[in-house]
Amino acid sequence: TLRTNVPIGEGKEITDLPDNFRRMARELSRLRADAVIQRDDRTELIEVKQRIRTTGLGQLNLYKLVKSPEVELPDDTQLVLLGTRIHDEVAEPLRQLGVVVHVIPDSQLPLF
């Protein structure tokens, strides 16, 4: 199952608003993973960036730590970074950490 724009965590509770605005504010303040793929044998957590850097890794690790009622991320969830460019100095450390990296050059992206 592929899910995109996946809410992570509970969001911020703002008590001095009417109920409908409170719900909206809580939903808008939640972290969001770009995509989660869940299969019988594994789960992949995907972050999409134009430039793959350490910030993407930080986001993925944060999402794994924050509990979410919508999606279960097992301890062995595969971290995946997808982007059009990668900084040379981060490619090898990401590989050593077991992060799957996919670089898709701009020229291969679909035109909308």
C-alpha positions as CSV (number, residue, x, y, z in Angstrom):
1,T,0.0,0.0,0.0
2,L,1.3,3.4,-1.0
3,R,0.3,6.4,1.1
4,T,1.4,10.0,0.4
5,N,1.5,13.1,2.6
6,V,1.2,10.8,5.7
7,P,0.4,12.6,9.0
8,I,2.9,11.8,11.7
9,G,2.3,12.5,15.4
10,E,-0.6,14.3,17.1
11,G,-0.1,17.9,16.2
12,K,-0.3,20.9,18.5
13,E,-3.4,21.4,20.6
14,I,-4.7,25.0,20.8
15,T,-7.4,25.4,23.4
16,D,-8.6,28.9,23.0
17,L,-10.2,28.4,19.6
18,P,-13.6,27.1,18.5
19,D,-13.8,23.4,18.0
20,N,-13.6,23.4,14.2
21,F,-10.6,25.8,14.2
22,R,-8.9,23.7,16.9
23,R,-9.2,20.5,14.8
24,M,-7.9,22.4,11.8
25,A,-5.0,23.9,13.6
26,R,-4.1,20.5,15.1
27,E,-4.2,18.8,11.7
28,L,-2.1,21.6,10.0
29,S,0.6,21.4,12.8
30,R,1.3,17.7,12.3
31,L,4.5,16.5,10.8
32,R,4.0,14.8,7.4
33,A,6.0,12.2,5.7
34,D,6.1,12.4,1.9
35,A,5.3,8.7,1.4
36,V,5.0,5.4,3.2
37,I,5.0,2.1,1.3
38,Q,3.7,-0.9,3.4
39,R,4.1,-4.4,2.1
40,D,3.7,-7.8,3.9
41,D,7.4,-8.1,4.5
42,R,8.6,-4.5,4.9
43,T,7.8,-0.8,5.3
44,E,9.6,2.0,3.5
45,L,9.5,5.6,4.7
46,I,10.3,8.0,1.8
47,E,11.3,11.6,1.8
48,V,11.6,13.6,-1.4
49,K,14.0,16.5,-1.7
50,Q,15.3,18.4,-4.7
51,R,18.8,18.1,-3.1
52,I,19.6,15.1,-1.0
53,R,21.3,16.3,2.2
54,T,21.5,15.3,5.8
55,T,18.3,17.2,6.5
56,G,16.3,14.5,4.8
57,L,17.9,11.9,7.0
58,G,17.0,13.9,10.0
59,Q,13.4,14.1,9.0
60,L,13.2,10.4,8.3
61,N,14.7,9.6,11.7
62,L,12.3,12.0,13.5
63,Y,9.3,10.5,11.7
64,K,10.4,7.0,12.9
65,L,10.6,8.1,16.5
66,V,7.2,10.0,16.6
67,K,4.3,7.7,17.2
68,S,1.3,8.2,14.8
69,P,-2.2,6.8,15.0
70,E,-2.4,6.6,11.2
71,V,0.7,4.6,10.3
72,E,2.8,2.0,12.2
73,L,6.5,2.3,11.4
74,P,8.3,-0.9,12.6
75,D,11.9,-0.7,13.9
76,D,13.2,-2.2,10.7
77,T,11.5,0.4,8.4
78,Q,13.7,1.1,5.4
79,L,14.6,4.8,5.0
80,V,14.6,6.1,1.5
81,L,15.7,9.5,0.1
82,L,14.6,10.5,-3.4
83,G,15.9,13.6,-5.2
84,T,17.3,15.1,-8.3
85,R,20.8,15.9,-6.9
86,I,22.9,14.6,-4.0
87,H,25.8,16.3,-2.3
88,D,28.9,14.1,-2.8
89,E,29.9,14.3,0.9
90,V,26.7,12.7,2.1
91,A,26.3,9.8,-0.4
92,E,28.7,7.4,1.3
93,P,27.6,8.1,4.9
94,L,24.0,7.6,3.9
95,R,24.9,4.3,2.3
96,Q,26.8,3.2,5.4
97,L,23.8,4.0,7.5
98,G,21.6,1.8,5.3
99,V,19.6,4.6,3.7
100,V,18.4,3.8,0.2
101,V,19.1,6.8,-2.1
102,H,17.6,7.3,-5.5
103,V,18.8,10.2,-7.7
104,I,16.6,11.0,-10.7
105,P,18.2,13.7,-12.9
106,D,15.9,16.7,-13.8
107,S,16.0,15.6,-17.4
108,Q,14.2,12.3,-16.5
109,L,11.4,13.9,-14.6
110,P,8.0,14.0,-16.3
111,L,6.8,17.4,-17.6
112,F,3.4,18.5,-16.2
